[in-house]
Amino acid sequence: MKVTGGEAACYRIRLRQPWQSSGHTISVFELITARLRTDTGQEGVGWTFTVGAGGTAIAAFLTDDVLPIVAGLDPALVERTWHTLHGTVRDAAPAGLALLGLSAVDVALWDLKAQAAGEPLYRLLGASRDRAEAYGSGINLNLPIPELLAQFRGWRARGFRAFKMKVGSDDPRVDLERVRAVREEIGPDAILMLDANQKWTAGEAARRIRGFEPYDPYWIEEPLPAEDVAGHAWLRAQVRCPIALGENLFSAAAFNEFLRHDAVDVVQPDVARVGGITPFLKIAHLAEGYGIPTAPHLVLELSGQLCCAIRLASMIEDLDGGNLTELEALDEPMRTADGYFTPPARPGHGVRFNWDALARWRAGGRRG
């Protein structure tokens, strides 16, 4: 099998309701796809995302610089291809938009490799388990408490036993009241995670987290700026609540700095942001060597399959309004059921996009 050509496109999908964290208000989800054709008639599909900016640049980068390199290559040689592509773009953009684009192609190559092997992706990658536990997650700092509690009730009705909410209000009393109300709503036995989106300084984070501890948070996510290794290590020694981070780290080397300095309890690589499945697996295996579990950031449809493949997996994130089914991007819905994600049984990653439905959102991409 050889890749004969491909196409990249960007789709700017307007959210039904804006998302708000401590640092951002998001109204548009940009889905960037890469479709690879082969001489055997098979098609591999990969995708990546941004939350409002840069999507058309990624699609142009794929079309102009990446897809021409992939043409003629054997999809089975994923490791070799990833390093070839990364070496090509490394000097221009070692992280950011270029790495996001690389992810889409890497996912498409793994899709083709699994199809050629006649195996579902998670089985090709090792099949440590047959389903992955998921948690309900919301970018919900803007929701008044009654609406926030209604969101949690909806998740409970769908069978979730674990949940995540945003914190990071300017007034710490507001955060405490919201966390208290949610804990009372879900009861003492449910898992509750908090996400601050890099809001605080180390001292402020220690004070805030100690205030949350009576409500038994399962973890506090990104309490400090993402690159602050020393600050997270200091903070981890000051509080009882575990620290999770990684959605804004872009390489195994970056994760290793946090791991070797005892600065993290749960790693959260984003398969789109680290460059695809190939580097994601390296990060998960690296964390396993330190005895640290992996809880992927977003990308439910791939993260669920990756968590089924790796041994030391935590939970996957089912973002309210942010999975591909709720974005109306899929021809065949992929949902969690009773708090778990079960991978598709067909060869490849099994994700089938509804290209006709997506067409109304198309904002960029040219045929390669």
N, C-alpha and C positions, 0 to 999 in steps of 0.2 A: 504494500500500500504506500502511495506517495501523495502528498498534498499537491494539488494542481492549481489552486487559487483560493481566493476568499473575499469576504466582504465585511466591512465594519460599519456600524451605525450607532447613532445616539438618539435616545428617546427621552424627551423631557416630560415626565408624567407629573401632572399637578395633583398634589395631595388633596384629599377631601377635607381634611382638617389640618392646619399647620401644627408642626411639632415644636415644642419649646424646651430647651435645656437651660442650664445656668449661663451658657455662653452664646447660644444661637436660637434663632427662629427659622424653621425650615418649611418652605411651602412647595418645593419642587424636588422630585427624586429623578436623577438622571441615570438611566439604564444604558450601558454601552455594551453592544454585543459584537462578537467575532464569529463568523461562520466560515469553516474551512471545508473546501471540497476536495475529494480524493479521486484517484483514477479507478477506484472500485465502485464509485457511485455513492459512497457513504458521506455523510456530513457530520462534522464535529462542531458543537456549539459551545462557546464560552461567553461569559459576561463579567462585567465589573460595574461599579456604580460610583456616583458622587451625589452629594446632597445640595445641588443647586448651581454649581459652577464647574467649568472645565470639561464637560462631557464632549462637546464638539471638538475640542482640541485633542482629546484622547482618540476619538474616532479618526481624525485626520492623521495623527501620529501612527496609528495602526495601519491605515491605508498606505501612507507614503513611505514609512520606514520599516515596519515590522512584517506585514504580510508578504512583501516581495522576498524577504529573507526565508520565510517559512516555505514558500513554494518550492517543490521538489524534494522536500525532506520527508523522512520516514517518521510518522507519528509515534512509533514505538520508542524512538530515541528521545524521550521527553527530557531527561536530565541533560543530555548533550545540547539539545535545542534551547533549553532555558538559559544555560550559561552562554551560548552563542549570542542569544538575543540580549541578555543582560550586559554582556561585554560590549555590544554595539551601542547601547544607550547609556552606559554607566557614566561616562564623562559628561554627557549633556544633562542628565537628570537621574541621579542614582536612586531617588525616591519620588514620591508625588505622582504626577500624571503619567510619567513613563512606566513606573512600576504598576500602576493601576491598569494600564494598557497591556502590559506583559501578562497580567493575571488572566485577562480574557482569553488570550491565545493559549496559555498554559492549560486552562480548564478545557478548552476545545480539543487540545492534543490528548489530554487524559480521556476525554469522552471517546475519541477515536480509538485510542489504545484499548479501552475496555470493550468497545464494540467489536474490535478485531479479535479480542480474546473470548468473546461470547459471554462476558461476565458483567454483572452490575458493578459499578465503580467501587462501592465499599468492599465487595468481595475481592476484587482485584488488589485492593490496598491492604487486605489482611483480615477483615471481618472479625474484629474483636468481639462484637456484639451485633444483634439483629435489629435493635432499635435504640434510639437515644432519648433520654429524658429532656424535656423542654420546659422553659419558664416563660410566663407571660411578662412582656416588657413594654413600657410606655415612655415616650418622650413627652412627659405630661406635667412639666412644672407650671404650665399655664392653666391647668384645670382647677377650678374651684373644688373644694373638698367634696361636695355632693357628687360632682361629675367624676372625680377621682375614685371615689368609692364605688360608683356604678361601673367604672371600667374594671375594677378588681372583681366585682360580682360577676361580670361577664366572663372573665377568665376562669373563675371558679366553676361557673356553669359549663365551661368547656373541658373541665377535668384537670386544670392545672393545680399543682400543689406547691409551686414556687413562683415568686413574683419579683419584679424589679420596678422601682420608681425613681424619679429624679429628685435630688435635693440640690441645695446651693442657692436658696433664696437669700437676698441681701440681709433680711432679718432672720436671725437664727431661731427666733420664737415661731416664725411661720413654718420653718422646716420641722421643728419638733411637734407642732400641732398636727401637721400633715402625716408625719410618721406615726404618731400616737393613734390617729384616727384609722389609719390603714391597719395597724397591728390589731386594734380592737375589732376591725371588720373581718380579718382573715383568721383570727384566733392565734393561740400561742404555739400551735404545732406546725403551722405553715412556714415555709422558708420565705424570708423577706430580704431582698438585696437593695442597696442604695447606690446611686450613681451621681457623683458631684461634677463630672466633666471638667476636671482640672481647675476648680474654682478657687481653692484656698492656698494660703501660705502654710508652711509646716506647723507653726504654732497655732494658727487658727483651726487647721484641720484637727489637731489633737483635741482642742477644746470642743469642737463641734461633734466629733466622733464619740467622745466620752458622754456627751449629752444623748446620743442615740442609743448607747449601750443598754439601757433598761428595756429597750424594745427588741433586743436580740437580733441585730442585723447579721445576716449570713456572710456578707462582705460589704465593704465600701469600695466603690470603683472610682479610679482616677481622682483621688482627693487633691493631688498636687499636679503641677505641670508635668506633662508626659515624660520629658527627658530628665527629670530630677531624680537620679539614682540615690544620691546621698540623702536627700530629703525623705524619700520613701523608706529607706533603711532606718533612719532616725524615727520616723513616725511609727513604723511597724513595731519598734521596741517600746513605744509609749502607750499603745492602745491594745485592747483585747480583740477588737474586731479585725478579721482577716482583710488583707488588701488585695484587690484585683486590678489588673491593668494590662494594657497591650494593644488596644485598638489603634493607638497612634504611634506604635513602633513598627519599623519597616524591614527588619532583618533579624536573622538568628543572632548575630553579634550584639544587637541592641538588647534583645531579650536576655542574652547571657550576662550582660552587665548587671541587670536586676537580680538574676538568679544567683550569681556568685557573690553578690553583696547582701544576700538575705533580705531583699527589699520587696518581695512579692510573695503572696500565698497562692494566687491563681493567675495563670497567664491567659490572655484573651487575644490571640492573633486574629486578624481579619484576613480571610483568604484572598480578598480582592486587594487589600492594601499591602500585603507582604510580597505580592508577586505571583500568587496562584497556589495550586495544590503542591507543587514541588517544594517550595520553601516552607509552606505551612507544615508539612510533615516533618521537616528537619527541626522546626521550632517545637513541635509537640514532643518529638523524641528527645530533644535536648532537655525540655522541662521534666520529662519522665525520669531522666537521669538524676535530677535533683529531688525527685519525689514530689513534684509540683503538678497538679492537674491542669488540663487545658479546657477552657470554656470559650469556644469561638465567639467572636463578635459578629452579629447579624448574619446575612446570607444563609438563611434557614435551609434552603434547598441543597446547598453544598455542605454547610456546617454539620447538618444532621448526618450526612454520609461519612464525613471525615471523623466525627465522633464515634461512629460505629466501627471505623477502621482502627483507631488508635486505642491503646490499652488504658492509659490513665486519663480518661475523659471525665469532665464534669458535665454541666448541662449546656444545652444550646438555647439561643435567644430567639423567641418568636415575637417580633416587634409588632405591636398593634398598628395595623395599616401599612406595614413595611415589608411584608413578605410578598413574593411575586404573585401569589393567588389573589391577595387583597388588592394589589395594584392592577389586577385584571390583565396581567401580562402572559398568562399561561393558557394553552389549549386544553390541558388536563390539570385540574387543580392538585396541589400538593399541600396538605394540611397536617397539623398535629392532631392527634386524637387521644383523648383521655390523658393529656400531658406528655405524650410521646410522639416522636417522629419515626416512621418506618420507611426505609429507603425503597425506591422503586425496584421491581424485580427484573426489569428489562436490561439488556446489555447497555453499557455506557452509564452516564449519570441520570438518564431517564427524564430530564427536564425538557418539556415540549412547549416552546413559545407559540403564542397566537400572533403570528406576524401581521395578519389582517387587522386585528384589534390594536396592535401597537402602531400601525401606520399613521394614525391621526396624531401621534405624539412625536413623529420623527423630526429631528432637528438637524441632523448632520450625518456624515458618513458617505463615502463614495466607493464604487465598486473597484476592487483591485484586480 
